[in-house]
Amino acid sequence: MLNPKKNYEADTFHSNYEEMPEKNFKEFLIRAADVYYTSAEILLTDDVFDFYKTFFIEKFKYNPVGIGTKQPLKGFQKATHSIPMGSLNEFDINKDVQAEILKWANKYANKNVFCTSEKLDGLSVSAQYVKGQLIQALTRGDGFEGDDITSNVRKMIGVRENLPIPFTGFLRGEIVLQISLWKEYFPHFANPRNGAAGLTKRKDGEGCEHLTIKFYKLYSEEESFDSEKDLLDFIKDTLKLPTPNYFKTNIQTAIELHKRYEAGIREKLDYLLDGLVVSINDINQQNKILETPLLPEYARKFKFQSEKATTKLIGVRNQVGRTGAVTPLALLEPVACGGTIISKATLHNYDEIKRLGIKIGDEIILVRSKDVIPKIIGISNKDEEGIDIIEPRECPVCSEFLERKETILYCINEDCDARVTKTILHWLNILKIKNLGIKLIEKLTNNGNLRKIPDLYRLNIEDISEIDGQGIRNAKKVLKELHSKKEVSVAEILAGINIKNLSIKRAEILEDNFVSLEKILKLDKKQLLSLDGFEEKLSTYVYEGIRNKKELINEILNYVKIKKKIEGGELEGKSFCFSGFRDNNLEESIKRNGGRINSGVSRKLTYLVVKNKNTTTEKIKKALSYGTVLLEPSDVECMINPSLF
């Protein structure tokens, strides 16, 4: 929970917080907020931070807005908020929530009418518009001052440089990273919230085009509203900006809605939520009970139960990936968390282990949310006889010395059994071959029959049947599937040979733009940089990867045949990009009919596919400026199968 490099260790703070002096307590909370708002790490989880913050406020009668980040983002200028950005009190979900809501609402009239909205789990931002033009965007900071991130915000999805009307005022929003984009482009971040923090603070703005802002509050001397719902309707329908989902409710429906979100709604969303916000709907009533904009009493946070657990760290195992990255894996006493039993959790790297200050034997705090890999976030109880976790110098599989590049350890031995196994498994996954599982691949690797991808096509029945548990029948089944998929696309070859950061989607962009493998093998870096989504770093990885793997590609071509692209289909020569959602079946239909899928919007794009043509996003604005046609999924289906409509 607490970074050991800071002044207070976690166990010391937890055991002494009740007696801690006001000055030290405040400094500790500010440090925790600094890390939360300016980095991709955390010192305290939300619920633990909220507990200490509430305790501090009640004990020292302190203004809660003063407990915020003071540390500026590197490379960004500080600026003062015209309207301070505060925070909300919350309902205690460990008590009778209905009684809590009634106790709060009974103080005011119109207590039965609320506006209940989603509480996004991201970073707060304030955007200033003058006569419809975006002028400035600031982070929350300490509530009084924030960091000027205008240049990065201009790149984000959902932001308009120019509004449809000459609106002057301030809009509050939340910066989030969609889960699907996190998985595809930024899996090195622990979760989407950390990804949003990490990308927002980049001075060069790289990756900010994948972030989304949803707006939830408005301040303007020119506009007035009767209700909170009317205000949100104005943001969505008049300003054409995205908002969190919101609902007009009474007390009981607010509680039921919270239960439904916890029970399953939030699991189906493509963004993280950590609760709902319940507001008095009547804005006249809000104005009467607004004690301070820093801590408005007319609204409360209604958080979800944290998906966390406490268990014992019983060991650490080092795993070697196909790129050679060595990752420490925590071995745990099995514990129920997030609807499943957890016995392993990622530790990311050895800097993270030092940051956490954990030892084998410690009782740790574990979190799991959605499809996020279980992660250790802190210590609940130190073991006085705990065993230090030592950073390895040698590969745990091949014993070669490891190289450290920034925070990651690498085994550079390409003949390492672990790297060979995972490289071959990656090829099989790209080709969707399922009967060769990891256990069989490991045994074939260890006995020398598999050392590189072409060896797959040299296997015979005896090689497989002689392995324990296989037999002739299973060997024939394995070889039949393997040889049934010897016709592969250019994209599958490129994505399957283990070039860093070259996913199947990016490989398809290469194939769509250059068609033949021969042309791709002769590409220079400048040609790669001209492609949508191929920034400097990715282009370097791809250029060097293709150059280093030409011999392997030629050897693979002795056993597989290049699949010819469909010509003459209904969609030949047309390109499609999906915005705001993914539909794998529809993408496959487009490709089967001669169309191609692009990852970004450019002047060459034919169609942008959106769920609703009346919505407005950064991609839609860019597409319309290029004259690109907007389509909904049903429009695409009609193009492919006109007889069905």
VEXNUDO-441336 format. One record per residue (C-alpha): residue in one letter; x, y, z. Coordinates in steps of 0.5 Angstrom, whole numbers, padded with zeros to 4 digits, always signed. Layout:
<sites>
AXYZ/...
</sites>
This chain:
<sites>
M+0000+0000+0000/L+0005+0005+0002/N+0012+0006-0002/P+0018+0004+0002/K+0022+0009-0001/K+0017+0014+0002/N+0018+0017+0010/Y+0013+0012+0013/E+0013+0004+0012/A+0006+0001+0011/D+0006-0003+0017/T+0008+0003+0022/F+0003+0008+0019/H-0003+0002+0020/S-0001+0001+0027/N+0000+0008+0029/Y-0005+0012+0025/E-0009+0014+0031/E-0004+0017+0035/M+0000+0020+0029/P+0001+0028+0029/E-0004+0032+0024/K+0002+0035+0020/N+0005+0028+0019/F-0002+0025+0018/K-0003+0030+0012/E+0003+0029+0009/F+0002+0022+0008/L-0005+0023+0005/I-0002+0028+0000/R+0004+0023-0002/A-0002+0018-0003/A-0006+0023-0007/D+0001+0025-0011/V+0002+0018-0013/Y-0005+0016-0015/Y-0006+0023-0019/T+0001+0023-0023/S+0003+0016-0024/A+0001+0009-0026/E+0002+0007-0019/I-0002+0007-0012/L+0000+0007-0005/L-0007+0006-0002/T-0013+0003-0005/D-0019+0008-0006/D-0023+0005+0000/V-0016+0005+0005/F-0015+0012+0003/D-0022+0014+0004/F-0022+0011+0011/Y-0016+0015+0013/K-0018+0021+0010/T-0025+0021+0013/F-0021+0019+0020/F-0017+0025+0019/I-0022+0030+0017/E-0026+0028+0023/K-0021+0028+0028/F-0017+0035+0026/K-0024+0038+0023/Y-0020+0039+0017/N-0022+0042+0010/P-0022+0035+0005/V-0020+0039-0001/G-0013+0041+0002/I-0012+0033+0002/G-0010+0033-0006/T-0004+0032-0010/K+0001+0038-0010/Q+0006+0035-0015/P+0006+0037-0022/L+0006+0033-0028/K+0013+0033-0031/G+0013+0038-0037/F+0006+0041-0035/Q+0005+0048-0033/K+0001+0049-0026/A-0006+0053-0027/T-0011+0056-0022/H-0018+0053-0023/S-0023+0059-0024/I-0028+0054-0020/P-0024+0049-0015/M-0025+0042-0016/G-0027+0038-0010/S-0030+0031-0008/L-0036+0028-0006/N-0038+0025+0001/E-0040+0017+0000/F-0045+0013+0003/D-0042+0007+0008/I-0044+0001+0004/N-0042-0003+0010/K-0048+0000+0013/D-0056+0000+0012/V-0055+0004+0005/Q-0062+0005+0005/A-0062+0008+0012/E-0056+0012+0010/I-0059+0015+0004/L-0066+0017+0008/K-0062+0020+0013/W-0058+0024+0008/A-0065+0026+0004/N-0069+0027+0010/K-0065+0034+0011/Y-0068+0037+0004/A-0075+0037+0000/N-0076+0033-0006/K-0072+0028-0003/N-0075+0022-0007/V-0073+0025-0014/F-0065+0024-0015/C-0061+0023-0021/T-0056+0017-0021/S-0050+0017-0026/E-0044+0012-0027/K-0038+0014-0023/L-0032+0013-0028/D-0026+0010-0025/G-0021+0015-0029/L-0018+0022-0028/S-0022+0028-0027/V-0021+0034-0032/S-0024+0041-0032/A-0025+0044-0040/Q-0026+0051-0041/Y-0030+0053-0047/V-0030+0061-0049/K-0036+0062-0055/G-0036+0055-0056/Q-0028+0054-0057/L-0024+0050-0053/I-0019+0054-0049/Q-0016+0050-0043/A-0016+0043-0040/L-0013+0042-0033/T-0012+0036-0028/R-0016+0036-0021/G-0009+0037-0018/D-0010+0039-0011/G-0017+0042-0012/F-0015+0049-0013/E-0009+0048-0018/G-0008+0043-0023/D-0004+0042-0029/D-0005+0044-0036/I-0006+0038-0040/T-0010+0042-0046/S-0005+0039-0052/N-0006+0032-0049/V-0014+0033-0048/R-0015+0036-0055/K-0013+0029-0058/M-0018+0025-0054/I-0024+0022-0056/G-0030+0025-0054/V-0027+0032-0054/R-0029+0038-0059/E-0025+0043-0061/N-0031+0047-0063/L-0038+0046-0060/P-0044+0046-0064/I-0046+0053-0060/P-0042+0059-0057/F-0042+0056-0050/T-0038+0059-0045/G-0036+0056-0039/F-0033+0050-0035/L-0034+0042-0036/R-0032+0037-0032/G-0031+0030-0034/E-0027+0024-0033/I-0021+0021-0037/V-0022+0014-0038/L-0018+0008-0042/Q-0023+0003-0045/I-0022-0004-0043/S-0021-0006-0050/L-0016-0001-0052/W-0012-0003-0046/K-0012-0010-0048/E-0010-0009-0055/Y-0005-0003-0054/F-0003-0002-0047/P-0003-0009-0043/H+0004-0007-0040/F+0000-0002-0035/A-0003-0006-0029/N-0010-0004-0031/P-0014+0001-0035/R-0014+0007-0030/N-0007+0006-0029/G-0006+0007-0037/A-0010+0013-0037/A-0006+0016-0032/G+0000+0014-0035/L-0002+0016-0042/T-0005+0023-0040/K+0002+0025-0036/R+0006+0024-0043/K+0009+0030-0045/D+0009+0028-0052/G+0002+0026-0052/E+0003+0019-0055/G-0003+0015-0054/C-0007+0020-0052/E-0012+0019-0058/H-0014+0012-0055/L-0017+0016-0048/T-0024+0018-0048/I-0027+0024-0044/K-0034+0023-0041/F-0037+0030-0038/Y-0041+0030-0032/K-0042+0037-0030/L-0043+0044-0033/Y-0041+0051-0030/S-0044+0057-0034/E-0047+0064-0033/E-0050+0064-0039/E-0054+0057-0038/S-0059+0055-0033/F-0063+0048-0031/D-0068+0046-0027/S-0065+0039-0026/E-0059+0035-0026/K-0062+0031-0031/D-0063+0037-0036/L-0056+0039-0035/L-0054+0032-0037/D-0059+0032-0043/F-0056+0039-0045/I-0049+0036-0045/K-0051+0030-0049/D-0056+0033-0054/T-0054+0040-0055/L-0046+0040-0054/K-0046+0033-0057/L-0041+0031-0052/P-0041+0024-0049/T-0043+0023-0042/P-0043+0017-0037/N-0050+0014-0037/Y-0055+0017-0032/F-0062+0016-0030/K-0068+0019-0026/T-0069+0015-0020/N-0073+0015-0013/I-0069+0012-0007/Q-0071+0005-0008/T-0069+0005-0016/A-0062+0008-0014/I-0061+0002-0009/E-0064-0003-0014/L-0059+0000-0020/H-0053+0000-0015/K-0055-0008-0014/R-0056-0009-0022/Y-0049-0006-0023/E-0045-0010-0018/A-0049-0016-0020/G-0047-0016-0028/I-0048-0009-0031/R-0041-0006-0030/E-0038-0013-0032/K-0041-0012-0039/L-0038-0005-0040/D-0032-0003-0044/Y-0030+0002-0038/L-0028+0001-0031/L-0033+0004-0026/D-0032+0004-0018/G-0039+0006-0016/L-0045+0011-0018/V-0047+0018-0016/V-0053+0020-0013/S-0055+0027-0014/I-0061+0031-0011/N-0064+0032-0018/D-0068+0039-0017/I-0062+0044-0018/N-0066+0050-0014/Q-0065+0045-0008/Q-0058+0044-0010/N-0057+0051-0009/K-0060+0052-0003/I-0056+0046+0000/L-0049+0047-0003/E-0045+0049+0003/T-0038+0049-0001/P-0037+0047-0009/L-0031+0044-0006/L-0035+0039-0002/P-0042+0039-0005/E-0048+0036+0000/Y-0053+0035-0006/A-0049+0029-0008/R-0046+0023-0005/K-0042+0017-0008/F-0045+0010-0008/K-0039+0006-0009/F-0038-0002-0011/Q-0035-0007-0006/S-0028-0007-0007/E-0026-0014-0011/K-0020-0015-0006/A-0018-0021-0001/T-0012-0022+0004/T-0008-0028+0003/K-0001-0030+0005/L+0005-0030+0000/I+0008-0037+0000/G+0013-0036-0006/V+0015-0033-0012/R+0017-0036-0019/N+0020-0033-0025/Q+0017-0034-0032/V+0020-0033-0039/G+0016-0030-0044/R+0017-0031-0052/T+0020-0024-0052/G+0025-0026-0047/A+0022-0022-0041/V+0023-0025-0034/T+0017-0024-0030/P+0016-0025-0023/L+0010-0029-0021/A+0007-0029-0014/L+0005-0036-0011/L-0001-0035-0006/E-0005-0039-0001/P-0011-0040-0005/V-0016-0035-0004/A-0023-0033-0006/C-0023-0026-0010/G-0027-0023-0016/G-0032-0029-0016/T-0026-0034-0017/I-0020-0038-0013/I-0014-0034-0014/S-0007-0038-0013/K-0002-0033-0017/A-0002-0026-0018/T+0003-0022-0022/L+0008-0018-0019/H+0010-0014-0026/N+0018-0013-0024/Y+0023-0013-0019/D+0022-0005-0018/E+0015-0007-0016/I+0017-0012-0011/K+0022-0007-0008/R+0016-0001-0008/L+0011-0006-0004/G+0017-0008+0000/I+0014-0015+0001/K+0017-0021+0003/I+0015-0029+0003/G+0011-0030+0009/D+0008-0023+0009/E+0000-0023+0009/I-0002-0019+0003/I-0007-0015+0000/L-0010-0018-0007/V-0014-0014-0012/R-0018-0017-0018/S-0023-0013-0023/K-0026-0015-0029/D-0021-0019-0033/V-0015-0015-0030/I-0010-0020-0028/P-0010-0021-0020/K-0005-0016-0017/I-0002-0015-0010/I-0003-0008-0008/G+0000-0008-0001/I+0001-0011+0006/S-0004-0013+0011/N+0001-0016+0016/K+0009-0017+0016/D+0012-0023+0017/E+0018-0022+0022/E+0021-0028+0019/G+0020-0026+0012/I+0024-0029+0007/D+0027-0023+0002/I+0026-0024-0005/I+0032-0024-0009/E+0032-0021-0016/P+0035-0027-0021/R+0042-0026-0025/E+0041-0032-0029/C+0035-0035-0033/P+0031-0040-0029/V+0030-0044-0035/C+0037-0044-0039/S+0041-0041-0034/E+0044-0035-0039/F+0046-0029-0035/L+0040-0024-0036/E+0040-0017-0038/R+0036-0011-0035/K+0033-0006-0040/E+0029+0000-0035/T+0025-0004-0031/I+0025-0011-0034/L+0030-0017-0034/Y+0031-0021-0041/C+0034-0027-0043/I+0037-0026-0049/N+0038-0033-0051/E+0033-0034-0057/D+0035-0042-0056/C+0032-0042-0049/D+0027-0047-0048/A+0022-0043-0045/R+0022-0038-0051/V+0022-0043-0056/T+0016-0046-0053/K+0012-0040-0052/T+0014-0037-0059/I+0011-0044-0062/L+0005-0043-0058/H+0004-0036-0061/W+0004-0039-0068/L-0001-0044-0066/N-0005-0039-0063/I-0005-0034-0069/L-0007-0040-0074/K-0012-0042-0069/I-0009-0049-0068/K-0012-0052-0061/N-0010-0059-0061/L-0003-0058-0059/G-0003-0055-0052/I+0003-0052-0048/K+0004-0059-0044/L+0005-0063-0051/I+0009-0057-0054/E+0014-0057-0048/K+0015-0064-0048/L+0017-0064-0056/T+0021-0058-0054/N+0025-0061-0049/N+0026-0067-0053/G+0029-0063-0058/N+0024-0065-0064/L+0021-0057-0063/R+0026-0052-0064/K+0023-0047-0068/I+0017-0046-0072/P+0018-0050-0079/D+0020-0056-0074/L+0012-0056-0073/Y+0011-0059-0080/R+0017-0064-0080/L+0013-0068-0074/N+0011-0075-0075/I+0006-0079-0072/E+0012-0083-0068/D+0015-0076-0065/I+0008-0075-0062/S+0005-0082-0060/E+0012-0084-0057/I+0010-0078-0051/D+0007-0080-0045/G-0001-0080-0046/Q-0001-0078-0053/G-0002-0085-0057/I-0003-0086-0065/R-0010-0084-0065/N-0008-0077-0062/A-0002-0076-0066/K-0006-0077-0072/K-0011-0072-0070/V-0006-0067-0068/L-0002-0067-0075/K-0009-0067-0079/E-0011-0060-0076/L-0004-0058-0077/H-0003-0060-0084/S-0010-0057-0085/K-0008-0050-0084/K-0002-0050-0088/E-0005-0044-0093/V-0004-0038-0089/S-0005-0030-0090/V+0001-0026-0090/A-0002-0022-0084/E-0002-0029-0080/I+0006-0030-0082/L+0008-0023-0080/A+0004-0024-0073/G+0006-0031-0072/I+0014-0030-0072/N+0014-0026-0066/I+0016-0019-0068/K+0015-0014-0062/N+0008-0011-0062/L+0006-0013-0068/S-0001-0016-0067/I-0005-0019-0072/K-0009-0013-0073/R-0003-0009-0075/A+0000-0014-0079/E-0007-0014-0083/I-0006-0007-0084/L+0001-0008-0087/E-0002-0014-0092/D-0008-0009-0094/N-0003-0003-0096/F+0003-0007-0099/V-0001-0014-0101/S+0005-0018-0102/L+0010-0021-0097/E+0015-0020-0102/K+0014-0012-0102/I+0013-0012-0095/L+0020-0016-0094/K+0023-0010-0098/L+0020-0004-0094/D+0024+0001-0091/K+0022+0005-0084/K+0019+0011-0088/Q+0014+0007-0091/L+0012+0004-0085/L+0011+0011-0081/S+0006+0013-0087/L+0001+0008-0084/D-0004+0009-0079/G-0002+0008-0072/F+0005+0006-0074/E+0009+0011-0070/E+0016+0011-0069/K+0017+0006-0064/L+0013+0001-0067/S+0016+0002-0074/T+0023+0001-0071/Y+0020-0006-0068/V+0017-0008-0074/Y+0023-0006-0079/E+0028-0009-0075/G+0024-0015-0074/I+0022-0016-0081/R+0030-0015-0083/N+0032-0020-0077/K+0027-0026-0079/K+0027-0026-0087/E+0031-0033-0086/L+0026-0036-0082/I+0020-0033-0086/N+0023-0037-0092/E+0024-0043-0088/I+0017-0043-0086/L+0015-0042-0094/N+0018-0049-0095/Y+0012-0052-0091/V+0006-0047-0092/K+0003-0043-0098/I+0001-0036-0098/K-0007-0035-0098/K-0009-0031-0104/K-0013-0025-0102/I-0021-0025-0104/E-0021-0021-0111/G-0028-0019-0114/G-0032-0019-0107/E-0038-0014-0106/L-0033-0010-0102/E-0026-0010-0106/G-0022-0004-0106/K-0026-0001-0100/S-0023+0000-0093/F-0027+0000-0086/C-0025+0003-0079/F-0029+0001-0073/S-0030+0007-0068/G-0033+0006-0060/F-0034-0002-0061/R-0031-0008-0064/D-0035-0014-0068/N-0031-0019-0070/N-0036-0023-0074/L-0038-0017-0078/E-0030-0015-0079/E-0029-0023-0082/S-0035-0022-0087/I-0032-0015-0089/K-0025-0019-0091/R-0029-0025-0094/N-0032-0020-0099/G-0026-0017-0101/G-0026-0011-0096/R-0020-0009-0091/I-0020-0007-0084/N-0016+0000-0082/S-0014+0001-0075/G-0015+0009-0076/V-0018+0015-0079/S-0014+0017-0085/R-0016+0021-0092/K-0016+0014-0095/L-0021+0011-0091/T-0028+0009-0095/Y-0032+0008-0089/L-0033+0009-0081/V-0037+0004-0078/V-0041+0007-0071/K-0046+0004-0067/N-0050+0011-0068/K-0049+0016-0074/N-0052+0022-0069/T-0046+0021-0064/T-0040+0025-0064/T-0033+0023-0063/E-0026+0025-0065/K-0026+0020-0070/I-0032+0022-0073/K-0030+0029-0073/K-0024+0027-0076/A-0027+0022-0081/L-0033+0028-0083/S-0027+0033-0084/Y-0024+0028-0090/G-0031+0026-0093/T-0031+0019-0090/V-0038+0016-0090/L-0041+0014-0083/L-0044+0007-0083/E-0048+0003-0078/P-0047-0004-0077/S-0054-0005-0081/D-0051-0001-0087/V-0045-0006-0087/E-0050-0012-0087/C-0054-0009-0093/M-0048-0008-0097/I-0046-0015-0096/N-0053-0018-0096/P-0057-0014-0100/S-0063-0019-0101/L-0063-0019-0093/F-0066-0012-0092/
</sites>
